[in-house]
Amino acid sequence: MLIDFERVDRLGSPWSGNVFRVLFAVRASKLLDAECRNWSVDINLIKTLHFTLIEIALLYCADVWGGALTVEQIKRLYTIQRIFLLKLLRPYRTTATQALNVLSGIPPLHLKAKHDFLKFQIWTCRSRGLDGLINLNSPDHHVLLSEIQLHTGVLNLNEKLDDNLFEVYTDGSKIAGGVVFSVCILKEEIQDEILGFKLDSHNAVFQAELAALGGAAAWAIKTNNKINIFTDSISSIDALKSHRAKSKFVNSIKEKFCLAEGLVGLAWVKAHVGIPGNELANHFAKLGYIDGKVMDIPLPYSFVKFQLNEKMMEEGNSHFEP
């Protein structure tokens, strides 16, 4: 039987052709056969092959078509995934595909396709039809690089000001009760002002570190004082220096530093090595959960992924129920 690889389905995606290509590639893959015949090969290595090669190829553009799969397409995905699962687990060939999914810990491909579709609809499209799944006003979102002002995108950060009046140490932390951060303002090594805040428990520590830096820059603008900021978060400094940061939240912090140009120096210090200012910031960050002010900032992309993974697991469990 001849197969038309150029056939395009009603969604405009070359899904069918791509699936058949991967199907034949899996069946003919000498690499996969060789790896699976070797009983000493780590099963995690073979699973990595699935997640980094086969699944990516099969779910190409799933964020577009993953929400409109037909019964025929779901069965086709099952057929292709079954070939790999049989090679991975080496069970009896009569073992049910659902059982193979459970034993391998690999979810059915149609659930993963739906996961990618929902993630795209929530994060990128902000589809109002999914507002019941996640509050669409809460997650952060990406902005187009073309929409970012040049002075914000390419931020000029001084590592240290020579004529500063204050030294500011910032720290973000995640404790049992949630995510917190502090801004400790020192003058001649004497505590001048402490700012403590607590965030939603779903916010990331990275966001707390950035929010603390933004709070320090805002304080410099408000008081018109020159300050040197010290943080133990190298990832936050890298994010501020990056000219390809798409997060609206990250760019809002960069905008504060842009407004504070000439007033702020920013440098990295090593954490937990006995630097008094850093230890003080860490101490007050933990106290922020008790008496810190509540700050509302957008939830990170990881929160959307976590919620959708939970939903996929729930659907997977109900899918396998007799």
N, C-alpha and C positions, 0 to 999 in steps of 0.2 A: 504494500500500500504506500503510495506517495504522500508525503506530508508537505503541505505548503508552509514553509517557515516564515513567509512574509505576511501570513494572515494576521489581520489586526482585528481585535474584538471591538464591541460597541463602545467601549470607553476610550478608544483611540490609543491604547497601549499595546505594543507587540508582545503581550503577555503569553499567548499560546505558543508562539514561535520560541520564545525564550525558555518556556518550560520544557518543550520537547528537546531543545538543545542540551539543557542541563540533564534531562533524563538519559539521553544517550551518552553524555559525558560521564555520568556516574556509573553507568553499566560498563563503559569501556575503560574506566580509569584504572590503569595498572598500578598507579600509586596507591589508590585506596585498597585495591586487592592485596597488594604486598604488605601494607601496614596492618591490615586486619587479619592476615594469616599469621602474622608474627604475634604469638601469644604473650610475648614479653613487653609489647608496646603498651605504654600507659594509656588507659582508656580516656583520660582527660585530653591527651594529645589528639586522639581521633575525634573527640567532640569539638575540639578547637577547629579541626579541619571542616567540620560541619558548619559551625557558626561563622567562620571567616571566609568560606568559599561557597559551599553549596547553598546555604540559606540566603546569603547576600544575592547570589545570582537568581535564585528562585523568586525572591521577594523584591526584585528590581521594580521601583516605582510603586511599591505597595501602598504608599501614602496617598495614592490617587485611586487605585482600583480595589484596595483592601476592604472597602466597605460595601462592595457590590458583587461579591463572589456568588456564583451559581452553584448548585449542588454538583454539577458535573465538574466544575473547576476545583471544588473542595475534594472530591474523590480523586482527581488527578494529582493534587498535592499530596494526598495520603499515599498514593501509589509510589510517587517518587521518593517521599521520605521513608517509606517502608523499606526500600532497597538499601538505603544507608543504615537504617536501624538494625536490619538483619545482619549486615556486615559488622556493625558495631558490637552487638550483644551476642552474636552467634547462637541464637536460640533455635528451637524447632521451627521449621518454615511455616508451620500451621499456627504459630502464635499470633494472636490478634494484634493489630496495629496499635490499638488503644493501650494494650498491655505493654507493648514496646515503648510507647511514649512515657508511661509511668516508670518503668524500670530504668530507662535511660535518663530521666529528668529533663527530656527535651519536649517542649510543648508542641502540639500540632501546628503545622505551618499556617493553616487558615486563621488560627487564633493570633499568631504573631503578625499576620498580614492585617488583621483587624486592629491590632494594637498600634501598628505603624500608621494606619489610616486615622485612628482617633487622635494620636499624638500630633499629626499634621493638622487636623481640623481644629484642635484646641490651641496649639502653640502658634501656628502660622495664620490660620483662617479665622480664629476666634469665633467658630460657628456657634450661633445662639442656640441651635438645637441641642447642643451638648452642655448647656449651662447647668443642668441638673447633675451632671457627672462631676464637674469641677467648676467652682466659681470663676468665671472667665475674667473677672476684674482683678483677681488675686495674683496670677502668675506674671512674671516679668516677660518681656518679649524682645525680639531682635528688631533693630532698625536697619534700614539700608545704609550702606557705607556712603552712598551719594547724598544722603540726607544729613550726615554729620558735618558740622562746621569744621573747617580746616584747623582752626586754632584749638578746637577741642580734640580732634582726632590725633593731631601731632602735638602732644603736650610736652612743654619744656619744663622739666623738673630739676630744680637745684638740689644737690645732695645736702648742702649745708650753707646756712647764712652766717656770715661773720659778725653781723651787727644785730643778732637776735636778742630779744628781751626775755623770751620764755622758751623753755624746753617742754615738749609735749610727748608723752608716751601713750600709745594706744594698744588695746588688746581686745580680741574677740574670743569667746569661748562657748563651748556647748556643755552644759551640765544636765543633771537629771531632770530639772524642771523646764529646760528650754535653752534658747540661745541668747547670750548676753554680750555686751561690750562696754568698755569704759574709755574715757579720755581724761588723762591725768595731766594737769597743767602745773608746771613747776617754775618758780622764779628763783634763780640762784640756789637751786637744789632744795628749795622750801616749797611745800605744797601750797598752791594758790587757789586752785579750783578743781573739783572732780565732777565729771559728767558721766552718769551711769544710765544705761538703757537696756531694756529687754525686748526681744523680738518674738515672733511666732515660733513655736517649736519646730515648724517645718522649714524655717529659714536655714541657710547654710552658714557655717563658721566663716567661710570666705566672704559672704555678704556682710557678716558682722564686722570683720576686719576692715572691709571697705567703708562701711557706714561709720566706723570709728574715725577713719581718716577723713571722711567727709565732714564729720562733726568738728574735727580739729581745724580744718580749713575754714569752715563756716565761723568758728570762734575767732579766727584771725581776721576775717573780713569784718565781723561785727565790731570788734574792739580796735581794729586797725593797728594791731600789734604784729611785729615780726617774730616768727616762731620757727623752731626746728622740730620737726616731727620724727619720732623714732618708733618703728614698728618691727615686730619679729615675723611679719608675714611677707615673705619675698614674692609670693604669688600675687598679692595685692599690688605691690609695686610694679610687677611685670604687667598686670592688667592695665594700670594707669599709663604705663609707657607704650603699650601696644597701640598701633595705629589701625588695627583691624578688630578692635573690640566692638561687637554688635549689640551687646546687652544694653537696654535703655537705662537700667539701673547703674551699670558701670559708667556709662557716658554721663549720667547725671552727677556722679562723683567727680569725674574728670572736668565737668563744667565748673564745679566749685573750685577746683585747683586752678583752673584757668582764670577765674575771677580773683583768686588770691595770688596771682603772679607777682613776685617781688616781696611777698609777705611770708612765704612758706618755703622751708627746706625739708626734704624728705630723705630719710636714710634708714637702712636696715640694721637691726641689732640681733645678736643671737639670743634665743630664749633660754631662760632658766640657767643662766650662768652667773647669777648674783648681781646683775645690774640693778641698782635700787629702783630706778624709775620704771623699768620693765616689770619687776616683781610687784611694785605698787599697782601698776595698771592691771596685772593679772589678778591681784587680790580684790580690787574694786570691781572688776568685771564679774567675778563670782558673787560678790555682794549685790550686784545689780538685779539679780533675780528677786531679791527681797524688797528692795526699796528703789529700784531703777524705774525710770519713766518708760511707759510702753511706746514703742515706735513701730509704725506700720510701714513695711517696705515690701516690694513685690516678692512673691515666692519664686524660687529658682526653677530652672528647667528640670533638675533632678527630682523635684517634687512631682511634677507632671508625670515623669517616667515612673516614679514609685507608685503613684496612684493607679496608673494604667497597668503596671505589672501586677498589682494586687487584684485588679479587675480581671486580668487575663487568668490569674491563678484560680479565682472564683469560678470563672466560666469553664476553665479546664476541669476543675473538680466536679462541677455539675455535668460536664460533658461525659465524664467517665462513670457517672453514677448509673447503675442498672435501671 
